[in-house]
Amino acid sequence: MYARVTGTGSFLPGNPVSNNDLAARGIDTSDEWIASRTGIRSRHLAEAGTTSSQLGLIAAQRALEMAGVAAEEIDLIIVATSTPDFIFPSTACIIQGLLGNKGAAAFDVQAVCAGFTYALGIAEKFIAAGSHRKALVIGAEVFSRILDWNDRGTCVLFGDGAGAVVLEAAETPGIMASALHADGSQFAILNVPGQISNGQVTGDPFLRMDGQAVFKFAVKVLAEVAEEVCAKAAIATTAIDWLVPHQANIRIIEATGRKLGIDRERVVVTVDRHGNTSAASVPLALDEAVRAGRIQRGQKVLVEGVGGGFTWGAALIEF
Ligand code: ACO
């Protein structure tokens, strides 16, 4: 049994916030600095109090609508997020309740910017094993909540949003191959090292990053994992129709495409308008390319992500 993508959806909160808007808000930065190093021109930032479940719900509803699947038919809901609404219950359970679904298995996956590829890989295995038939896989983040707005080296890089796919059991591919990896020895180069303990936040509640170390690690593993899933599916990386990589930085995306021999025109890029939306970045980019008519049925699409942990993963999808 294969897992086939039958619907995609996404949602971005509010209006775009440009690099110049950030500078006007008092951050000591410029459009030239941000755009030349990252390719980011604008991002969407949710209003205070907005939750990942609110963003994820809309993305999920749009994916269900495209698939022509009713919420009550779904038997598995996985949400990838590092900004859950609460410590518990899971954001997946909250979205399940808002959708009016009862009885589906629902849980969150925490693999930061690789979270969507993790959630997709897990859902694929549930469907391939025959235990579940219709899955909702969501990446939803309100990263603006965990940014230190006094740290210009990180706060300009991220945005908020959500994306989702519906996966259904099918006789033909579907997801052709997937791979998931982590290296916990790299936890120090990207993290939010705080925690809630005895009613207090202890440690640092904001995102901290060694940008240059992250850059090098990301380019290396994104190329490796793309080659791994293509080898599993016995397809050359150059035969992929579309690469949908995690949207962290245009220079990481371009370096990965070059290493894999994939032309710039076949790489989906949203980082210029979305910034880095962590677990939401891949499904947001996928949905945008599907709705624009760029990604077509029958094409081979490689999705891949990398994030804190460090974690990384990929899936090769026959669309
Ligand atoms: N505006 C203006 N100047 C800035 C800004 C800013 N927003 N941020 C930092 N600077 C300054 C620094 O203070 C420093 O100034 P100094 O030389 O006077 O001390 C100078 O710019 C250079 O700072 P670096 O941090 O060395 O800049 P670098 O060239 O490494 O670029 C960047 C930083 C863009 C973060 C880069 O390292 C990068 O892209 N790394 C990848 C990280 C990434 O994409 N992370 C996303 C999350 S991880 C993930 O999704 C996998």
Residues whose N, C-alpha, C, O or C-beta is under 5 A from the ligand:
A	BS01	ACO	D28 T29 S30 W33 R37 C113 R152 G153 V156 G211 Q212 V214 F215 A218 A248 N249 N276 V306 G307
